[in-house]
């Protein structure tokens, strides 16, 4: 990726559009050492004038992250000049990615964003059900994203009117918005002009941009019955479709416009290129479905060398190192996996994987090979003893006995009607076992 910066000044408009009539007001730009001070004055009549201003950085970082977010904004950002910057998505990871980028580049705090949730559902007539659903969805999004609870709209959950759906299929789509007419027009001009100049960028930047487009606007069709494996990219405007088609062509991927508002990528060779260039990896949900689709192709593992054994498999949505360290720190304080996951807004499986890899789960110390051998030896000498009895003999937890028995396929002897004579048992046991109370030795399963 190129190391130079993106100059933001060339994306600053000469005029600012205001009001429903979209009146134009001249924009003044003052250059400072590392920022641009933008200001304009409106005239609302009766001689009353209002001054508006905004401070933005002079440059944006030109890296992979910037082009991925550019693609997401091009796909999912509102384009109308309504004085507000709006981004919508149903995956919290993509929402956090956009929030983090605006924080990094514009120092825009997370508590600056207002938000609400849109669900494809018929609104309940029962008021208590509506309230419970609102609390359920709010709780989910506040745990998963970096948004603030006090910035939610009064009507936090909005329902789609043109639907007959009476069952909640997912957690809805979250709409985040930042109210600033001047800032929103700068960003919209940047996204529009930067996107349509994409063909002059490097292949690496085009790849990052298309990752964002695909994460925001694609759909994976997996039809095993007739072996129809496709990826659709949607767009409202013809210019957008033409742009995406040209970008894919530059990456060596042939696509075809379909039904006037979709771009279709099909055929094995094109899907393999999507796979190898990791164009589907930005959205975990779509990547998982796409990966399952690709595994339907016969002998795909030999063709691409992409799918490796589980131990050496590369995970493109792996937990960032910063999060890993936070999980380790919180786990050492005694919090459970569920509590750590809720605190960091992660899925509990990610937390459990990190804890397991760093030996921080319930099993503080893994069972050593020597102890495993000792458990096996004890089992073969007294296969009629319950796990709790062997645990008491060896002074370890009962769970370890169960795990070793499962691992080596050790079976218990069925319960007996008579007790084994104590002298026979003691003759076959070690010195450590002889010290045990008789009640442990004679108890059968």
C-alpha angles and dihedrals in degrees: 000000000000117000098212123101131250110243107228097194093079089060095053109106122233092227134033119222115221136183132000090299090055094229114193122236124184114250121222119209124200116187118217129180097281104356145053122234109210123192141163137175125225127204113214096178134264087069092290114143129188125201120214127184142170135187118220132172119264094230140026123216110259102217142118092275093056093052093046090053090044088058092047092050092047089052103039110019122104110251102195120104098243098137093258137095109222130183124179132191141145096217116080093207091061091046090052090047091057093044092050092049093052089047092051098044103031102020088238108168120229090238090061092074122088116204148181136179125244118202131190094229141110108254115252118247089211108086095206092054090051091050093048091050091050092052091046094052094041091052091051097049095042090053094046102041137045094243121125123242094224091059095063117117116253088248095048097175121050122189128218106243097199096065141092094198111129098172123075106238099183142345093288129240119297118220115204120189139182116202111221121116095199097044093045092053092050092051093045092051090047093050094045098047097036091051095051090048090055095107088066091057128089122276089249091056092045089051092052091046092051090049087062093045092050093045090053104034110023135100126195117221113203112180110165096178096068096018093244107161115173145150118216123201114197128208134166098211127059092224090060092051091049090050095050092046091052092047092052091047090054088054090052096257120129115215135173132215111241133189091354095276105052138070114209127205111193141148123074098263093055094045089050089056090051087052098046094046090048092231092150099051102090094077110054092200095052094039092055092052092044091049091051089049093052092050088061090070110095116248092001092141092061093044100053106020083215097117108065132173115294094253095058099031115131113232112209094191096048120150112271116250090243090059091045091057091047090051091050093048094049092044091056089058090064100258117147123242090257093051092048091048092051093046094051097034093241134133112265092236091062090052092047092050092052092046091049093048091051096040093245102129128099088291098071091180122031118233108265123225090247092055091046089054090050092051091049091049092050092048093053092049093048109017091161094067120102120239091254090057095051089045089055092048094051094034095234135116121288091233091067091057092052093048093050092047091052092045095053098031095243113175129206121235112245116259115280127220093223131047121247110250110259094230092057092051094047091049089061099043135084127252090262091057094048089065090061122108115262092242091068095047098050098042112107131200 
